[in-house]
Amino acid sequence: MKTSKGEVVDIQGEIILNDIGEIDYEQAVALAQSITIGEEGQHLSENVFTHDTTLQVFIGDLNARKLWRLSVLLYAMVAKYPVVKIEPSLIDEYLKLYRLFALT
C-alpha cells in the first residue's frame, strides 16, 4: 500500500474499504448537511428530507427517518468518507508473540 507521500508500507491483516459499520453517524450527518438543495440554497437535513413531499411520493410507506439514516451512511461511504479498518490476522498475532519471546 502506498501512503500519500508515496512511501510503500506493508500492512498485514484484513483490510475493509468503506465499511459502513465503521462510519461515525454524527460525522456523516455533518457531511450530508453541507449539501445545499433547491433554488433557495437550503441545507439538507433530516427534517427537510423527511418532510419533502416529492420524496414521499416515491418512498410511499417506507420509514423516511430510516431512509434518511441509510442515505447519509451510504453517501458518506461512497462519496466522501472512505474508511479503512485494519485487523491483524492470526499469523500477525503469532509473529508478535514470537518476537516477544525471541527478545527475552
N, C-alpha and C positions, 0 to 999 in steps of 0.2 A: 504494500500500500504506500502511496506517495503522500507526503504531507503538503501543506500549502506552500512550503518553502522548497519543495522539490526533493526533500530527503526521502529515502526509501526506508520504511520501518516495517519490520516483520511482526505481525500480530498473530498470536496464537489464540485459538478458541473459536467460538461461534460468533459470526458477525450477522446481525439482523439489520437490514436497512429499512428505514421508515417504519419502525414498529409502532403501530397506532396505540398500543397499550403503554408505551413509554412516553407519549406526548403529554406534557403538562396542560391540562384543560384550560386553566386560567390564562396561560400564555397564549394558547391557541385562540381563545376568545379575544384577547387583546389584539392579536394579529388580524382576526376577522373584522373587528370593529374599526380597523384602519381603512377598510374598504368604503368608498363613497358610492352611493347609488342614486339614481334618479336625477332629474334636472336641477333639483334644489341642492344637490350635493350632500344629502343626508347620509350619516354614517350607519353602516349595517349594525344591527344589534338584535338580541333575542326578541325584544318587544316588536321591533319593526318586522322581523322575519315571521313571527307567529301571527301577526295581525295583518299580513299582506293578503288582500282579497284575491289578487291574481294567483298567488301561490295556493290558496285554499281551494281554488277550482281544480288544480292539478293533483293535490295530495288527497283530497276527499276526506276519508275518515281516519287517515293517519294522524298520529300524535305529532303536532307541529313542534313541540318543545324537544321531543326525542329526535326528530328530524333535524332540528337546529344543532343539537349536540353532535350528532353524527356528521352533519355537513361541516361543522367547524373543525372537527378532528380530521376528516378526510382532506379538507382544504389545507390544513397545516401539514399533513403528512405528504401530500402530493406536490403542493406548490411551493411552500416556503420554509418548512420546518423539518429538514432531514434529521433523522435520529439514527445513531448507530449504537447498538447495545453489544458490548463485548463481554462474553462469558468465557472464563478459562475452561479448557477441556480437561478431561480426566488425566490425560497424559501430561498436561501442564502442571497439574497438582502433584503428580508423581515426580516430575523433574524438580519442582520446588522443594519437595521433601528430600530428594536425593542430594540436591545442592546443600541443604541444611545439614544433613548427616556427613557429607563429604568435607565440609569445612570444620567440623568438630573433631 
